[in-house]
Amino acid sequence: MPATSSSPSSICTDSTIQVDGQEVDVRVYGKKQAGQVLPLVVHFHGGAFVSGDLDNGCTVAGLLEAAGARVVSVGYPLSPFPKPLETGYAVLQWAYKQRTRLAGAGAQVYLAGEEAGGNLAAGVALMARDQSHPPLAGQILVSPMLDPCVGTASLRAVTGTATACKWADGWLKFLGCTRDAEHPYAVPGAAQRLAGLPPSLVMVGSADPMHDEALAYADRLEGAGLLVVRHVFNQAQQWPDALLQPGGTRTCPCAAEVEEQIRHFFDTTRCRPPS
């Protein structure tokens, strides 16, 4: 299919793959040079579980690409749990099988997502751990939606006295029944067993509605003995909504800072061959 572009320097191509008996739209960012080995990232866009598409994921996917990764952004179905997770895990398995072609021999695989996509990335990471496959080098969670109670101080500060909340509405549609809220794949923020997960990079804005729930999850991951890198952006205006704009990295005022954090995380977590 025709190539598209999320930013002036971005290289991306849309295609449809067959996984787990279904067709899934994906957008692959970046280009691998001969002999090069890149981080391979499976990425999930945001949209409060009920909206969004590959275009809405172009900002974060473009920043992952700019940090040196080959990125597979997933056009997951906007369906109640567990369908988006099952699709995401199937694409992760596909990407792992294709890792040499996509990112080079020995390429390590990461998960990433923003807002609702951050929840999906965290849930798929739990699935991969429980299935012992595929191995993950890390997860990158950007303003992840992790608390279906939508009652944190940071979220209340943003919504104020408004009677409507798109994140609350999104959770209601994503969790098909009350019992789904007890499932760790649906609500990774409440998962009781976190040991065995890969290193995590958790990024939020200082005035981000997801600020409190994201950092609470980071604390829990660290309490489980896992490597966690946190970063709070003071210049992150209107996060997470600004991350979902189709304009690419041009719409992110702290793009350079985000890229720096991602690049450092890759450097910290990538295995290097023995000298």
C-alpha positions in Angstrom: 0.0 0.0 0.0 1.2 3.6 -0.4 3.6 4.9 2.2 2.5 7.6 4.5 4.4 10.1 6.6 3.9 11.1 10.2 6.6 13.8 10.3 9.0 15.3 7.8 11.7 12.7 8.6 9.5 9.7 9.2 9.4 6.7 7.0 6.3 4.5 7.4 4.3 2.0 5.3 0.8 0.7 5.9 -0.1 -3.0 5.4 -2.5 -5.7 6.5 -1.3 -8.9 8.1 -3.0 -12.1 8.9 -2.7 -13.1 12.6 -4.8 -15.5 14.7 -7.3 -15.9 12.0 -8.0 -12.2 11.4 -6.7 -9.3 9.3 -5.0 -6.5 11.2 -3.9 -3.2 9.8 -0.4 -2.2 10.9 1.9 0.7 10.1 5.6 0.0 10.1 7.9 2.9 10.8 11.6 3.2 10.1 14.1 1.6 7.8 16.8 -0.9 8.5 20.1 -0.6 6.7 22.0 -3.7 5.7 23.8 -5.2 8.7 22.0 -2.9 11.2 20.2 -4.2 14.3 17.5 -1.9 15.7 15.1 -2.1 18.6 11.8 -3.5 17.4 8.7 -1.9 19.1 5.1 -3.1 18.9 3.1 0.1 19.6 -0.6 0.7 20.5 -2.3 4.1 19.9 -4.6 5.8 22.4 -8.2 6.8 22.1 -9.8 6.0 25.5 -10.5 2.4 24.2 -13.3 3.7 21.9 -11.7 5.8 19.2 -8.4 6.4 17.5 -6.5 4.7 14.7 -3.1 4.4 13.2 -3.0 8.1 12.4 -3.6 9.0 16.0 -0.6 6.9 17.0 1.8 8.7 14.6 3.2 11.1 17.2 4.5 8.5 19.7 5.4 6.0 16.9 7.3 8.8 15.2 9.2 9.5 18.4 10.1 5.8 18.8 11.3 5.8 15.3 13.4 9.0 15.8 15.0 7.3 18.9 16.3 4.6 16.6 13.6 1.9 16.6 11.7 0.0 13.9 8.1 0.3 15.0 5.0 -1.8 14.2 2.0 0.3 15.2 -1.2 -1.8 15.6 -4.6 -1.0 14.3 -6.3 -3.0 17.1 -10.1 -3.5 17.1 -12.1 -1.0 19.2 -13.9 -3.8 21.0 -14.5 -4.7 24.6 -11.9 -6.8 26.5 -10.4 -9.2 25.7 -10.4 -8.7 21.9 -7.9 -5.8 21.7 -5.5 -7.7 24.0 -5.7 -10.9 22.0 -5.1 -9.0 18.8 -2.2 -7.2 20.3 -0.6 -10.3 21.6 -1.0 -12.0 18.2 0.7 -9.1 16.5 3.5 -9.2 19.1 4.1 -12.9 18.2 4.1 -12.0 14.5 6.6 -9.2 15.0 8.9 -11.5 17.0 8.9 -14.1 14.2 9.6 -11.3 11.7 12.2 -9.5 13.9 15.2 -10.4 11.8 13.6 -9.1 8.6 12.2 -6.0 10.3 15.0 -5.0 12.6 18.0 -7.2 12.1 19.4 -10.5 13.5 19.2 -10.5 17.3 16.8 -7.5 17.4 15.2 -7.1 20.8 11.5 -6.6 21.1 9.7 -3.9 23.1 6.1 -2.9 23.8 4.9 0.7 23.8 1.6 2.6 24.0 0.1 5.9 25.0 -3.1 6.5 27.0 -5.5 3.5 26.4 -2.6 2.0 24.3 -0.4 2.2 27.4 -2.9 -0.1 29.1 -2.9 -2.5 26.2 0.9 -2.5 26.1 1.1 -3.3 29.9 -1.6 -6.0 29.5 0.2 -7.7 26.5 3.4 -7.6 28.5 1.6 -9.6 31.3 0.4 -12.1 28.6 3.9 -12.5 27.2 5.2 -13.1 30.7 2.6 -15.7 31.5 3.1 -17.5 28.2 6.9 -17.3 28.5 7.0 -16.0 25.0 8.1 -13.9 23.3 10.9 -12.4 25.4 10.6 -8.7 25.9 13.4 -6.2 26.4 11.1 -3.5 27.9 7.8 -1.7 27.9 7.3 2.0 27.3 4.2 3.4 28.8 3.3 7.0 28.0 0.4 8.5 30.1 -1.1 5.0 30.4 -4.8 4.6 31.4 -4.5 2.1 34.3 -7.2 3.0 36.8 -10.8 2.2 35.9 -12.0 4.1 39.0 -11.0 7.3 37.3 -10.8 9.0 40.7 -7.2 10.0 41.2 -6.3 13.5 42.2 -4.6 14.3 39.0 -7.6 13.2 36.9 -10.0 15.1 39.1 -7.8 18.2 38.7 -8.3 18.1 35.0 -12.0 17.2 34.8 -13.0 19.6 37.6 -16.7 19.8 38.0 -17.6 18.3 34.6 -20.2 15.6 34.8 -18.9 13.8 31.7 -15.5 12.1 31.5 -14.3 10.4 28.3 -12.0 8.2 30.2 -14.7 6.9 32.5 -16.9 6.3 29.4 -14.0 4.5 27.8 -13.5 2.2 30.7 -17.3 1.4 30.8 -17.2 0.3 27.1 -13.9 -1.6 27.4 -14.9 -3.6 30.5 -17.8 -5.6 29.2 -18.8 -6.7 32.6 -17.9 -6.0 36.2 -15.7 -9.1 36.5 -13.5 -7.9 33.7 -12.2 -5.2 36.1 -10.7 -8.0 38.2 -8.7 -9.4 35.3 -5.0 -8.3 35.4 -4.8 -8.2 31.6 -7.7 -5.7 31.4 -6.5 -3.7 34.4 -2.7 -4.2 34.7 -2.6 -1.4 37.3 -4.4 -3.7 39.7 -2.4 -6.9 38.9 -1.3 -8.7 42.0 1.7 -10.4 40.4 4.2 -8.2 38.6 7.4 -10.2 39.0 8.9 -11.3 35.7 7.9 -8.3 33.7 10.5 -6.5 31.6 12.1 -3.2 32.4 9.7 -0.3 32.2 9.9 3.4 31.0 6.9 5.3 32.4 6.5 8.9 31.1 3.8 11.4 32.1 3.2 15.1 32.1 3.2 17.2 35.2 -0.4 18.3 34.7 -1.4 15.0 33.1 -4.7 13.4 34.2 -2.9 10.0 34.1 0.0 11.3 36.2 -1.0 9.6 39.5 -2.1 6.2 38.2 1.0 5.9 35.9 3.4 6.8 38.7 1.5 4.5 41.1 2.1 1.6 38.7 5.7 2.5 38.4 6.0 2.4 42.1 4.4 -1.1 42.2 6.7 -2.4 39.5 9.7 -1.1 41.3 8.4 -2.7 44.6 8.3 -6.0 42.7 12.1 -5.7 42.2 11.9 -4.6 38.5 13.9 -2.0 36.7 11.8 1.2 36.3 12.6 4.5 34.7 10.2 7.4 35.4 10.1 10.8 33.8 7.7 13.7 34.3 7.6 16.3 31.6 7.0 19.9 32.7 6.4 21.1 29.2 3.9 18.4 28.3 0.9 20.6 27.5 -2.6 19.0 27.2 -1.2 15.4 27.6 -2.4 12.8 26.7 -4.7 14.5 24.1 -1.7 16.2 22.4 -0.1 12.8 21.9 -3.1 11.6 19.8 -3.1 14.4 17.3 -2.5 13.2 13.7 0.1 15.9 13.1 3.0 13.7 14.1 5.9 14.9 16.2 5.4 18.5 15.2 2.4 18.6 17.7 4.5 17.5 20.7 6.3 20.5 22.4 8.6 18.2 24.3 9.4 15.9 21.4 13.2 16.2 21.8 12.9 15.4 25.5 10.7 12.3 24.9 13.0 11.1 22.2 16.0 11.5 24.5 14.3 9.4 27.3 13.4 6.6 24.8 16.9 6.5 23.3 18.4 6.3 26.8 16.0 3.5 27.7 17.0 1.6 24.6 20.7 2.0 25.5 20.0 0.9 29.1 18.1 -2.2 28.2 19.6 -3.5 25.0 21.9 -6.5 25.3 25.2 -6.1 23.6 27.1 -9.0 22.0 30.3 -10.0 23.9 33.4 -8.2 22.6 
